[in-house]
Structures are given as structure tokens and as C-alpha cells.
Amino acid sequence: MSDERVTETETTTTGEGPHTTVVERRSGGGGLLIGIAVLILVIVGAYFLLNQSRNDDVQTQAIDGAAQSVSDAADKVGDTAQQAGDTVGDTAQQAGDAVDEN
């Protein structure tokens, strides 16, 4: 903030005595503009930080969903392999029983 104060004293010849004029100038607009600029920067920074947090949450959810899909697929493959093994075992048992009968 800039303050300027000018005091002038004049002596007149009319006999009235000294005459004093005081001129004051104050300028406070610069500080207000800087304050508003800082406030806008803080708001923009907060917006980007919050948005980054939301993006991280979305990415985490996407990864969790993909991992769950892989897990489900692996479970299906395991179940199918178990069924195939049971079928082979049953067929082998039946073939062994047939050989024993002959």
C-alpha cells in the first residue's frame, strides 16, 4: 500500500496569516488484486487435487474389476479341469472294470 502525504505552507501578503494545504493520496488497489489472484490460485489448485483423487479412485476400481474378472475366469478353468479329470477317472475306472470282467 502506498501512502503519500504532502503538506504545503504559504504565507500571504494580505495579512490573513499562514495558509496550510494538506494533500493525502492513498492507493490500496494493488494489494486487493494480489489477494484475489492468490485466492483464485488456491481454488484452482484445490480443484485439481480433488480431481486427481477422483481419477485415482476410478483407476483403482477399474483395476479391481479387471482382477475380479481374471479370478472368475480362473475359477471357471479350474472347475472345467476338475470336471475333465473326473470324467477321465470315471472312464478309466469303467475300462478297468471291463478288463476285469473278461
Secondary structure by P-SEA (a helix, b strand, c coil): cbbbbbbbbbbbcccccbbbbbbbbbbcaaaaaaaaaaaaaaaaaaaaaaaaaaaaaaaaaaaaaaaaaaaaaaaaaaaaaaaaaaaaaaaaaaaaaaaaac
